[in-house]
Structure formats: C-alpha cells, structure tokens
Amino acid sequence: MAITNQRMAEYAFLRGLYEDGYFPDPVVDKGRAVLVRLCERIEAERPADLAALYVLTTAATDEFNALEAEFEAAGSEIETVAREEIAENFWAVATAYGFADADVEELIATREW
C-alpha cells in the first residue's frame, strides 16, 4: 500500500541518520520501513483519537526496539542523535495525520533506547 498523505509520501524519513555514516544504511532502511508501515496503518485504520494513535505508535516503537540489536551488530546504536531523529519522525507522522496535540514522549513511550 502506498502512502496517500502527500506530506508523508514526500517526507525524507530518518534523513539525519542516512546523512551520518555512523548509522548503517541497511538498518536505517528497516527503521524507515517501520515509519512507512506506521503511515500505512494510520491511513488504513484511521485512528479516531490520540489513544488509538498511541496504540499504533506503540507497535512501531516496539519494532524500533527490536532494531537496536541490529544497530549494535553493525557497530552502531540508537543513541542521542538517533533517538532525537526517530522521535522527530514520529511527531512528523502524528502531525501530518492531524494529531498536532500528540505528546512526542507518549508516541514513543515504550522505547528502550
């Protein structure tokens, strides 16, 4: 399923991580795929409120948690720069879908990074 939200369809997911050689592109690609799937789920399920959105972002955050081992295996980690970039991307997704009042910390509340 392709993203239909124009803002997200053109969004450069995890740009800062791609621009930093410390983060391996193949693992960043997997993180980008998590965010794309999040957009697709939001478009398919159309969460009615923040609680419903947080259910979707929790699942995506859990996928990022699982990627931590892959970052480490590649000689990298989800550290401060990556945490900030990932959080910004979650917030960009939320606002693009009309949830400007979303709490970024709540969007990624289950993070282990």
Secondary structure as UniProt FT lines:
FT   HELIX           6..9
FT   TURN            13..14
FT   HELIX           15..19
FT   TURN            21..22
FT   HELIX           25..45
FT   HELIX           50..73
FT   TURN            74..75
FT   HELIX           80..96
FT   TURN            97..98
FT   TURN            100..101
FT   HELIX           104..107
FT   TURN            108..110
//
